[in-house]
């Protein structure tokens, strides 16, 4: 019932928005002046500089799905330590990605500003009636006024969350395209970064036995028929593994959509239970493939017999340590 805090909220965000807009205006003024002194071949690339600034500006005070937070151009250009040759190979894909995602991010950014512009009046409407009296939580008609204001606010948030769904799909498409344009080592690093940021309830999977499998396949002392059998078993397992991970990703995405639409975690109990079930299935398939690999390795090859036993022990330890844990993304 204290409106002074609401007024302070309004004043703070108005001043913050004003300062933010001044910075944005300065940036685009600088970009415009830069274009006037560049050669024609350089000017042709300036759209990407402007688009980069637009995408960064659109992420200002981001609200919503975790999977769209990451900008692939930023990660590839700033974080992977690529050589000029490596960058030149992936750059056409990045340019295509930027053309598709920049308009969507601008639209999402405009939606954020729309929410912020209306946040004050919506907050006031949850505690103050149109005639100016403070709403009484014990009065049913007053409660309905407060609920109506909350529904209006959630309508804005739901629209904002829905705007993000197309971008979420594009992110997944280009995650694969960009990885294909990178070396195997850099592709793995890129994919790991993307997954850890976008799907923190799913990745990284500390029980994933991929490292063991890769080490085995790299061992030239293993007979060709053993490596062929390992590869066959691994491909079957990995298809099942990815199916489970995709289910976990969908579950997290649905949970985050509800949170983005309401700023509440009303589905937390169901979400937590579903993720625990998915996680248990993933542990089980990870354990099974390690046992299958151990079975395929001759008993006298102690290096890999012990390697399998160590990984199996590690998976059990992770399972035991996470019995009470509920994997969910930070909100």
Secondary structure, DSSP 8 states (H G I E B T S, - for coil): --HHHHHHHHHHHHHHHHHHHHHHHHHHHHHHHHHHHS-HHHHTTHHHHHHHHHHHHHTTT--S-GGGS--HHHIIIIIS---HHHHHHHHHHHHHHHHHHHHHHHHHHHHHHHHHHHHHHHHHHHHB-TTS-B--TT-HHHHHHHHHHHHHHHHHHHHHHHHHHHHHHHHHHHHHHHHHTS-HHHHHHHHHHHHHHH-TTT---TT-THHHHHHHHT-TTS-HHHHHHHHHHHHHHHHHHHHHHHHHHHHHHHHHHHHHHHSS-TTHHHHHHHHHHHHHHHHHHHHHHHHHHHHHS-TT-HHHHHHHHHHHHHHHHHHHHTTT-------
